[in-house]
Structure formats: C-alpha cells, structure tokens
Amino acid sequence: MSTFLTMEFAGTVGADRAGPYDLLRDAATTTEWVREHAADLGVAPDFTASEELREQTVRLRQAVRALLARAIAPAPPSGADAADLPGFAESLTLVNATALAAPTAPQLTWTGEPALTTVPAVKASTSARLRGRLATAAVVFLAGPGRTLLRTCGAPRCVLYFVKEHPRQEWCSPACGNRARAARHYREHKK
C-alpha cells in the first residue's frame, strides 16, 4: 500500500499533452482525489476537503516530492516542480511531523541510508489523520527496499516518478514509452 499511495500522491502534479496539471488544485478536486483513495486514507467515502486541508496537503506533497528527488539522487528530479520544492531538512521534518497524526507513526531517519523507526501517534483530527496516512506511506516507502527502484520518467513532458518493475523499464507508462520513442525517431530522421 505504501508504494502505491506514495506514487499516487506524488503523481497528483504532472503534465500531459494539455500541459501541466494539479489534481489538488482546489478543494473540490482534492475532495475527489481523497474520496478515490478513502479506504487507504481511513476517511469516510463522503469526505469533503476544506481549502485549508488542500493547502496543507499540497505542502505535504511538495515535501514528499523533495524526498523522492533526494532518494533518486544523483539522477535529476522530476521537472514538474523541481525548482519549487522545499529543502531536504524542511521536507524531512514536515513529513515526520505529519506522520505523527497517523494511528502509528513511523519516522524516517536519514544518516547515510534512510531507516524506519516507530513512535506512538498523537490524537488528531480527521484532516490531520488523512495527511498522517499520506506521510506514513511516504516514510514506509522511502525506508523500504522499493526506494532503490524509484526513477524519474524520461519521456518528453512527463514529470512523474515511478517504481521500476522490470529491468528494461525506462518510463512510467506505455504511453510515455511510445512518446519517447516517437520523439527519438523524429530527432533521428530530422537530421
């Protein structure tokens, strides 16, 4: 669950043929995304997000994306928002603090290699628990073995991270692979 939820959460910002998109651009779209993931987030199917929750969730997403960028270093981070990401220490602090609202709160330590520790969680609101579960998923993923398979999609205009599931996998999806091959073909035949 942690890998899926972390990749889904980090992928709420990206780009497609129409240009950049943000699936958490307002309270309505945030509500829609949370409802699609209600079971994983531990919220009721009729959950409604406030603007404050949206802002805090976007801030958490940027921190998670900053940690994903650090995890793939020295490879380049996703181009979606690399210039807008918070610093590593700030991101690590925010993700760990947010995870405290989950029923159990794993914490990420990062001295050389990331490691996982668990601390008792604090009582929190539904909104804080939702963000806590998102942060917890990121902590568990980044401290686990799946982190070594984390990659940035190299297709033109794609800004997503993905977990490499096959030794020859270079893109997040078949559509991105097709777009990358078409762009390479165009460049080679343009010469």
C-alpha positions as CSV (number, residue, x, y, z in Angstrom):
1,M,0.0,0.0,0.0
2,S,2.7,2.5,0.9
3,T,4.3,2.3,-2.6
4,F,1.0,2.7,-4.4
5,L,-0.3,5.5,-2.2
6,T,3.0,7.4,-2.3
7,M,3.3,7.2,-6.1
8,E,-0.4,8.2,-6.4
9,F,0.1,11.1,-4.1
10,A,3.3,12.3,-5.7
11,G,1.6,12.0,-9.1
12,T,-1.1,14.5,-8.3
13,V,1.0,17.0,-10.0
14,G,2.3,16.4,-13.5
15,A,2.0,17.2,-17.2
16,D,0.2,15.7,-20.2
17,R,-0.5,16.8,-23.8
18,A,-2.7,19.7,-22.5
19,G,0.1,20.9,-20.3
20,P,0.8,21.0,-16.5
21,Y,-2.0,19.7,-14.2
22,D,-2.6,19.6,-10.4
23,L,-5.2,17.1,-9.2
24,L,-5.2,19.0,-5.9
25,R,-5.8,22.5,-7.5
26,D,-8.8,23.3,-5.3
27,A,-11.0,21.9,-2.5
28,A,-13.3,20.2,-5.0
29,T,-10.6,18.3,-6.9
30,T,-8.9,17.5,-3.5
31,T,-12.2,16.1,-2.3
32,E,-12.5,13.9,-5.4
33,W,-8.9,12.6,-5.1
34,V,-9.3,11.8,-1.4
35,R,-12.7,10.0,-2.0
36,E,-11.0,7.8,-4.7
37,H,-8.4,6.8,-2.0
38,A,-10.8,6.8,1.0
39,A,-10.1,3.2,2.1
40,D,-6.3,3.8,2.1
41,L,-6.6,7.1,3.8
42,G,-9.0,5.9,6.5
43,V,-11.7,8.5,5.7
44,A,-15.4,8.2,5.0
45,P,-16.5,7.9,1.4
46,D,-18.4,11.2,1.7
47,F,-15.3,13.1,3.0
48,T,-15.2,16.8,1.9
49,A,-11.9,18.7,1.9
50,S,-11.6,22.3,3.0
51,E,-9.3,24.8,1.4
52,E,-7.1,24.6,4.5
53,L,-6.7,20.9,4.1
54,R,-5.9,21.3,0.4
55,E,-3.2,23.8,1.2
56,Q,-1.7,21.6,3.9
57,T,-1.9,18.5,1.6
58,V,-0.2,20.3,-1.2
59,R,2.6,21.4,1.1
60,L,3.0,17.8,2.3
61,R,3.0,16.6,-1.4
62,Q,5.9,19.1,-2.2
63,A,7.8,17.7,0.8
64,V,7.3,14.1,-0.3
65,R,8.4,15.0,-3.8
66,A,11.5,16.7,-2.4
67,L,12.3,13.4,-0.5
68,L,11.7,11.4,-3.7
69,A,14.1,13.7,-5.5
70,R,16.7,13.1,-2.8
71,A,16.1,9.3,-3.0
72,I,16.9,9.2,-6.7
73,A,20.0,11.4,-6.4
74,P,22.3,11.8,-8.2
75,A,19.7,11.3,-11.0
76,P,17.8,14.5,-11.8
77,P,14.5,15.1,-10.1
78,S,11.2,15.4,-11.9
79,G,10.9,18.6,-13.9
80,A,7.4,19.2,-12.7
81,D,8.3,21.3,-9.7
82,A,12.0,20.7,-9.0
83,A,12.6,24.5,-8.7
84,D,9.6,24.8,-6.3
85,L,10.5,22.0,-3.9
86,P,11.3,22.8,-0.3
87,G,14.7,21.9,1.2
88,F,15.6,18.4,2.3
89,A,15.8,19.1,6.0
90,E,12.5,21.1,6.0
91,S,10.8,18.3,4.0
92,L,12.0,15.5,6.3
93,T,10.8,17.4,9.3
94,L,7.4,18.1,7.8
95,V,6.8,14.5,6.6
96,N,7.9,13.1,10.0
97,A,5.7,15.6,12.0
98,T,2.7,14.9,9.8
99,A,3.1,11.2,10.2
100,L,2.6,11.6,13.9
101,A,-1.1,12.0,13.3
102,A,-1.4,8.5,11.8
103,P,-2.6,5.7,14.2
104,T,1.0,4.6,14.5
105,A,3.7,7.0,13.4
106,P,6.8,5.6,11.6
107,Q,9.6,8.2,11.5
108,L,12.3,8.4,8.9
109,T,15.9,8.9,9.9
110,W,18.4,9.7,7.2
111,T,22.1,9.4,8.2
112,G,23.7,7.8,5.2
113,E,20.8,5.4,4.3
114,P,17.1,6.0,5.2
115,A,15.8,3.9,8.1
116,L,12.5,3.4,9.8
117,T,11.6,3.8,13.5
118,T,8.1,3.9,15.0
119,V,6.8,6.2,17.7
120,P,3.3,6.5,19.4
121,A,0.9,8.7,17.4
122,V,-0.8,11.7,18.8
123,K,-4.6,12.2,18.8
124,A,-5.6,14.2,15.7
125,S,-8.5,15.4,13.6
126,T,-9.7,13.6,10.5
127,S,-7.8,16.1,8.3
128,A,-4.6,15.5,10.2
129,R,-5.0,11.7,10.2
130,L,-5.6,11.8,6.4
131,R,-2.3,13.7,5.9
132,G,-0.7,11.5,8.5
133,R,-1.5,8.4,6.5
134,L,-0.1,10.0,3.3
135,A,3.1,10.9,5.2
136,T,3.3,7.5,6.8
137,A,3.0,5.8,3.3
138,A,5.9,8.0,2.1
139,V,8.0,7.2,5.2
140,V,7.5,3.5,4.9
141,F,8.2,3.6,1.1
142,L,11.4,5.7,1.4
143,A,12.7,3.5,4.2
144,G,11.9,0.3,2.4
145,P,13.6,-1.7,-0.4
146,G,11.3,-0.2,-3.1
147,R,13.1,3.1,-2.8
148,T,16.1,1.7,-4.8
149,L,13.7,1.1,-7.7
150,L,12.4,4.7,-7.7
151,R,13.0,6.5,-11.0
152,T,12.0,9.7,-12.9
153,C,10.2,9.2,-16.1
154,G,12.4,10.3,-19.0
155,A,9.6,10.8,-21.6
156,P,9.1,14.2,-23.1
157,R,6.8,16.4,-20.9
158,C,6.3,13.7,-18.3
159,V,7.2,14.7,-14.8
160,L,6.2,11.6,-12.8
161,Y,8.2,9.3,-10.5
162,F,7.7,5.6,-10.9
163,V,8.9,2.3,-9.3
164,K,10.9,0.3,-11.9
165,E,9.1,-3.1,-12.1
166,H,11.2,-4.6,-15.0
167,P,14.9,-4.4,-15.7
168,R,14.3,-2.7,-19.1
169,Q,11.6,-0.2,-17.9
170,E,12.5,3.4,-18.6
171,W,9.2,5.1,-18.4
172,C,6.2,5.4,-16.1
173,S,3.7,4.0,-18.6
174,P,3.5,2.5,-22.1
175,A,2.1,5.9,-23.4
176,C,5.3,7.6,-22.2
177,G,7.4,5.0,-23.8
178,N,5.6,5.5,-27.1
179,R,6.0,9.3,-26.8
180,A,9.8,8.9,-26.0
181,R,10.3,6.5,-28.9
182,A,8.4,8.8,-31.3
183,A,10.5,11.8,-30.2
184,R,13.7,9.9,-30.6
185,H,12.6,8.7,-34.1
186,Y,11.7,12.3,-35.0
187,R,15.1,13.6,-33.8
188,E,17.0,10.9,-35.7
189,H,15.1,11.4,-39.0
190,K,15.2,15.2,-38.8
191,K,19.0,15.1,-39.2
